[in-house]
Amino acid sequence: MANLDQAILFTSDRFDFASDLPEEDNAGNRLYGRDLAAWLCERLNARGLDAGFFDEDWGWQIGGSVAPGTTYWIGVYCLRDESRPGTTQAPDWGLRLRASKREKWFWRLEKTVKVAVPPAVETAVLEAIEAIGASPRAWEDGPAG
């Protein structure tokens, strides 16, 4: 079976990776990426793609829908080298894209199945990354789906 998830990596200092973070963010884990999630939501919404974001204990999550019954999710991760506190080197940012669809299963029952990331979402994300002068690349060792 083909991998339906996509994982993208890019390097940029455009987003916060060094300030003090609110203690309540990410269930107390205080992870960077809120401003990246907000910025990416703006870009997705500007293209007519429904998008919102919220914090998770592992980072930030963007969610939206592209058609009735079809949703997409983008996990936002800051991959800053924590072994070098105070570093000013631009970090890698990871984005994990996935999508699902509600399908009729049996009579009136429905189930959720994984589907390919909608091309409109993938294109919007890649173009947004390129617009800030970063180069998106495959995230080979990204989080499991």
Backbone as CSV, one residue per row, in Angstrom:
resi,resn,N_x,N_y,N_z,CA_x,CA_y,CA_z,C_x,C_y,C_z
1,MET,0.841,-1.189,0.000,0.000,0.000,0.000,0.878,1.242,0.000
2,ALA,0.563,2.200,-0.818,1.335,3.436,-0.905,1.163,4.261,0.365
3,ASN,2.212,4.994,0.723,2.152,5.866,1.882,1.326,7.099,1.522
4,LEU,0.251,7.309,2.220,-0.628,8.431,1.916,-0.213,9.702,2.638
5,ASP,0.577,9.587,3.691,1.051,10.756,4.418,2.232,11.379,3.672
6,GLN,2.432,12.659,3.906,3.586,13.341,3.348,4.301,14.059,4.475
7,ALA,5.615,14.069,4.430,6.411,14.757,5.439,7.395,15.674,4.730
8,ILE,7.335,16.948,5.098,8.138,17.986,4.448,9.033,18.636,5.487
9,LEU,10.242,18.935,5.094,11.225,19.583,5.953,11.713,20.842,5.253
10,PHE,11.930,21.918,6.009,12.552,23.115,5.458,13.275,23.852,6.569
11,THR,14.244,24.665,6.196,15.039,25.427,7.145,14.693,26.899,7.000
12,SER,14.419,27.558,8.139,14.089,28.981,8.091,14.227,29.604,9.475
13,ASP,14.704,30.852,9.485,14.732,31.599,10.742,13.591,32.614,10.794
14,ARG,12.635,32.511,9.869,11.505,33.442,9.810,10.573,33.281,11.009
15,PHE,10.540,32.107,11.607,9.613,31.824,12.694,10.376,31.710,14.013
16,ASP,9.694,32.035,15.106,10.299,32.064,16.432,10.832,30.692,16.835
17,PHE,12.096,30.659,17.241,12.683,29.420,17.742,13.574,29.669,18.948
18,ALA,13.469,30.880,19.547,14.391,31.200,20.626,13.764,31.948,21.811
19,SER,12.561,32.460,21.691,11.988,33.261,22.779,11.483,32.369,23.913
20,ASP,11.123,33.003,25.031,10.468,32.266,26.108,9.061,31.926,25.650
21,LEU,8.628,30.728,25.956,7.311,30.262,25.526,6.349,30.219,26.701
22,PRO,5.060,30.440,26.442,4.063,30.362,27.520,4.049,28.969,28.153
23,GLU,3.942,28.940,29.468,3.972,27.660,30.182,2.812,26.749,29.832
24,GLU,1.681,27.324,29.399,0.501,26.503,29.128,0.495,25.892,27.726
25,ASP,1.379,26.308,26.858,1.398,25.772,25.497,1.738,24.290,25.473
26,ASN,1.110,23.558,24.588,1.430,22.156,24.301,1.437,21.286,25.559
27,ALA,0.431,21.459,26.378,0.289,20.678,27.616,1.530,20.804,28.493
28,GLY,2.104,22.005,28.505,3.280,22.265,29.334,4.599,21.902,28.687
29,ASN,4.584,21.381,27.475,5.826,20.997,26.801,6.510,22.179,26.120
30,ARG,5.775,23.262,25.913,6.323,24.526,25.425,7.175,24.361,24.167
31,LEU,6.523,24.038,23.083,7.204,23.809,21.814,7.003,24.980,20.859
32,TYR,8.017,25.282,20.067,7.945,26.351,19.087,7.091,25.922,17.897
33,GLY,6.626,26.902,17.126,5.891,26.617,15.906,4.525,27.264,15.840
34,ARG,4.096,27.952,16.926,2.777,28.589,16.907,2.682,29.606,15.777
35,ASP,3.696,30.450,15.627,3.637,31.474,14.583,3.686,30.854,13.184
36,LEU,4.391,29.739,13.015,4.389,29.030,11.736,2.998,28.476,11.441
37,ALA,2.361,27.871,12.437,1.013,27.333,12.250,0.028,28.440,11.884
38,ALA,0.101,29.582,12.579,-0.798,30.705,12.285,-0.549,31.240,10.874
39,TRP,0.709,31.394,10.504,1.072,31.910,9.182,0.601,30.965,8.077
40,LEU,0.821,29.674,8.278,0.405,28.709,7.268,-1.122,28.671,7.142
41,CYS,-1.834,28.809,8.253,-3.302,28.879,8.192,-3.760,30.083,7.373
42,GLU,-3.098,31.208,7.564,-3.435,32.404,6.770,-3.271,32.117,5.285
43,ARG,-2.173,31.459,4.916,-1.921,31.150,3.502,-2.956,30.176,2.950
44,LEU,-3.302,29.173,3.730,-4.310,28.203,3.293,-5.679,28.865,3.149
45,ASN,-6.068,29.662,4.139,-7.359,30.353,4.078,-7.417,31.336,2.910
46,ALA,-6.302,31.993,2.602,-6.254,32.928,1.479,-6.500,32.228,0.145
47,ARG,-6.230,30.927,0.103,-6.468,30.139,-1.119,-7.821,29.451,-1.098
48,GLY,-8.654,29.819,-0.126,-9.993,29.243,-0.052,-10.056,27.891,0.630
49,LEU,-8.975,27.503,1.296,-8.938,26.232,2.022,-9.204,26.502,3.495
50,ASP,-10.228,25.875,4.029,-10.573,26.018,5.435,-9.408,25.545,6.300
51,ALA,-8.937,26.391,7.222,-7.819,26.000,8.084,-7.888,26.711,9.422
52,GLY,-7.568,25.987,10.468,-7.428,26.519,11.817,-6.332,25.726,12.509
53,PHE,-5.865,26.211,13.666,-4.799,25.485,14.357,-5.019,25.491,15.862
54,PHE,-4.370,24.539,16.522,-4.419,24.431,17.970,-3.153,23.722,18.443
55,ASP,-2.895,23.811,19.743,-1.685,23.157,20.253,-1.980,21.732,20.700
56,GLU,-0.966,20.907,20.547,-0.983,19.513,20.976,0.178,19.334,21.947
57,ASP,0.243,18.219,22.628,1.354,18.013,23.553,2.687,17.817,22.822
58,TRP,2.662,17.483,21.534,3.864,17.240,20.746,4.238,18.416,19.842
59,GLY,3.381,19.437,19.726,3.643,20.559,18.830,2.363,21.281,18.477
60,TRP,2.182,21.627,17.219,1.022,22.385,16.755,0.328,21.624,15.635
61,GLN,-0.983,21.719,15.591,-1.785,20.969,14.625,-2.659,21.931,13.835
62,ILE,-2.607,21.835,12.522,-3.496,22.570,11.630,-4.520,21.577,11.117
63,GLY,-5.761,21.997,11.055,-6.806,21.128,10.532,-7.762,21.912,9.661
64,GLY,-8.337,21.243,8.688,-9.297,21.893,7.812,-10.026,20.887,6.958
65,SER,-10.929,21.404,6.151,-11.663,20.534,5.238,-11.578,21.099,3.830
66,VAL,-11.626,20.195,2.861,-11.544,20.602,1.461,-12.801,20.240,0.688
67,ALA,-13.605,19.370,1.249,-14.862,18.947,0.628,-15.701,18.309,1.725
68,PRO,-16.991,18.208,1.519,-17.803,17.543,2.541,-17.269,16.137,2.828
69,GLY,-16.979,15.891,4.085,-16.495,14.578,4.484,-15.001,14.362,4.354
70,THR,-14.267,15.294,3.759,-12.819,15.155,3.592,-12.101,16.199,4.429
71,THR,-11.217,15.732,5.309,-10.447,16.639,6.159,-8.960,16.420,5.932
72,TYR,-8.188,17.434,6.263,-6.740,17.303,6.198,-6.154,17.814,7.508
73,TRP,-4.971,17.321,7.826,-4.260,17.696,9.041,-2.805,17.947,8.701
74,ILE,-2.229,18.957,9.333,-0.808,19.249,9.164,-0.191,19.387,10.544
75,GLY,0.717,18.490,10.873,1.464,18.592,12.122,2.652,19.511,11.905
76,VAL,2.874,20.441,12.841,3.960,21.417,12.742,4.971,21.132,13.848
77,TYR,6.212,20.915,13.463,7.260,20.562,14.416,8.467,21.486,14.240
78,CYS,9.022,21.951,15.348,10.293,22.678,15.325,11.378,21.677,15.681
79,LEU,12.356,21.532,14.815,13.414,20.543,15.004,14.726,21.219,15.373
80,ARG,14.636,22.201,16.239,15.809,22.944,16.717,16.719,22.019,17.503
81,ASP,17.997,22.234,17.375,18.981,21.428,18.101,18.977,21.847,19.567
82,GLU,18.281,21.089,20.405,18.148,21.415,21.823,19.457,21.246,22.591
83,SER,20.425,20.568,22.003,21.696,20.375,22.695,22.550,21.642,22.653
84,ARG,22.105,22.635,21.880,22.853,23.889,21.773,21.952,25.057,22.174
85,PRO,21.675,25.236,23.492,20.801,26.329,23.918,21.380,27.681,23.517
86,GLY,20.480,28.598,23.189,20.898,29.936,22.809,21.410,30.047,21.387
87,THR,21.347,28.975,20.618,21.843,29.013,19.249,21.004,29.964,18.401
88,THR,21.643,30.619,17.466,20.933,31.502,16.551,20.847,30.892,15.162
89,GLN,21.314,29.669,15.022,21.249,28.977,13.733,19.798,28.643,13.404
90,ALA,19.396,28.918,12.167,18.019,28.644,11.733,17.702,27.162,11.906
91,PRO,16.554,26.862,12.495,16.192,25.458,12.698,15.509,24.856,11.479
92,ASP,15.441,23.543,11.493,14.596,22.832,10.540,13.188,22.810,11.110
93,TRP,12.220,22.927,10.222,10.802,22.825,10.572,10.243,21.636,9.817
94,GLY,9.455,20.840,10.496,8.843,19.679,9.873,7.340,19.847,9.775
95,LEU,6.791,19.442,8.643,5.346,19.455,8.432,4.926,18.054,8.009
96,ARG,3.987,17.484,8.724,3.454,16.158,8.369,2.028,16.346,7.893
97,LEU,1.777,16.048,6.630,0.466,16.229,6.015,-0.236,14.883,5.895
98,ARG,-1.527,14.881,6.200,-2.330,13.673,6.019,-3.776,14.094,5.792
99,ALA,-4.569,13.187,5.269,-5.975,13.485,4.982,-6.813,12.229,5.204
100,SER,-8.085,12.455,5.438,-9.014,11.337,5.604,-10.381,11.719,5.048
101,LYS,-11.170,10.691,4.797,-12.488,10.904,4.206,-13.486,9.961,4.862
102,ARG,-14.700,10.459,5.067,-15.784,9.625,5.572,-16.421,8.917,4.383
103,GLU,-16.524,7.595,4.477,-17.123,6.813,3.393,-18.224,5.927,3.946
104,LYS,-19.208,5.698,3.102,-20.264,4.770,3.476,-19.646,3.382,3.558
105,TRP,-19.967,2.669,4.608,-19.352,1.374,4.832,-20.372,0.240,4.748
106,PHE,-21.385,0.338,5.534,-22.376,-0.722,5.555,-23.724,-0.087,5.858
107,TRP,-24.585,-0.163,4.892,-25.924,0.382,5.008,-25.865,1.846,5.412
108,ARG,-26.109,2.189,6.673,-26.077,3.583,7.129,-24.802,3.928,7.886
109,LEU,-23.940,2.980,8.035,-22.715,3.208,8.793,-21.653,3.852,7.906
110,GLU,-20.813,4.656,8.536,-19.693,5.268,7.837,-18.411,4.927,8.573
111,LYS,-17.313,5.012,7.854,-16.008,4.848,8.475,-15.073,5.907,7.911
112,THR,-14.022,6.187,8.628,-13.014,7.146,8.189,-11.844,6.378,7.595
113,VAL,-11.452,6.758,6.383,-10.320,6.107,5.723,-9.284,7.158,5.336
114,LYS,-8.015,6.760,5.383,-6.949,7.655,4.952,-6.999,7.799,3.435
115,VAL,-6.766,9.012,2.971,-6.707,9.284,1.537,-5.463,10.126,1.257
116,ALA,-5.136,10.267,-0.007,-4.003,11.109,-0.400,-4.277,12.556,-0.017
117,VAL,-3.225,13.265,0.338,-3.357,14.686,0.659,-3.871,15.401,-0.583
118,PRO,-4.940,16.200,-0.444,-5.480,16.901,-1.612,-4.416,17.774,-2.279
119,PRO,-4.312,17.718,-3.604,-3.293,18.505,-4.311,-3.340,19.992,-3.981
120,ALA,-4.517,20.545,-3.766,-4.622,21.974,-3.447,-3.920,22.297,-2.132
121,VAL,-4.003,21.390,-1.160,-3.341,21.591,0.131,-1.831,21.479,-0.034
122,GLU,-1.390,20.424,-0.696,0.046,20.227,-0.920,0.656,21.414,-1.669
123,THR,0.001,21.863,-2.723,0.501,22.986,-3.513,0.577,24.256,-2.678
124,ALA,-0.463,24.530,-1.893,-0.479,25.733,-1.053,0.667,25.713,-0.047
125,VAL,0.921,24.567,0.561,2.001,24.449,1.548,3.362,24.645,0.876
126,LEU,3.598,23.948,-0.217,4.887,24.062,-0.907,5.141,25.485,-1.408
127,GLU,4.122,26.116,-1.976,4.295,27.481,-2.469,4.515,28.469,-1.335
128,ALA,3.887,28.255,-0.193,4.093,29.128,0.964,5.540,29.036,1.453
129,ILE,6.062,27.824,1.524,7.447,27.633,1.955,8.410,28.300,0.971
130,GLU,8.173,28.094,-0.306,9.046,28.695,-1.322,8.952,30.220,-1.319
131,ALA,7.791,30.775,-0.961,7.594,32.231,-0.950,8.464,32.931,0.094
132,ILE,8.883,32.207,1.121,9.760,32.821,2.129,11.236,32.527,1.840
133,GLY,11.506,31.956,0.675,12.886,31.689,0.274,13.456,30.396,0.820
134,ALA,12.608,29.538,1.365,13.068,28.247,1.880,12.859,27.175,0.814
135,SER,13.568,26.084,0.950,13.472,24.982,-0.005,12.863,23.759,0.669
136,PRO,11.622,23.431,0.314,11.018,22.224,0.897,11.702,20.970,0.388
137,ARG,11.855,19.990,1.271,12.457,18.713,0.895,11.750,17.602,1.671
138,ALA,11.943,16.394,1.223,11.304,15.251,1.886,11.899,15.079,3.280
139,TRP,11.037,14.805,4.247,11.439,14.544,5.620,11.434,13.036,5.795
140,GLU,12.569,12.441,5.532,12.683,10.982,5.487,12.405,10.306,6.825
141,ASP,12.839,10.888,7.918,12.666,10.262,9.233,11.595,10.987,10.054
142,GLY,10.589,11.519,9.364,9.490,12.214,10.027,8.682,11.291,10.923
143,PRO,7.764,11.865,11.684,6.957,11.065,12.608,6.091,10.041,11.881
144,ALA,5.886,8.934,12.521,5.073,7.860,11.938,3.607,8.291,11.854
145,GLY,2.909,7.753,10.871,1.513,8.104,10.671,0.619,7.071,11.217
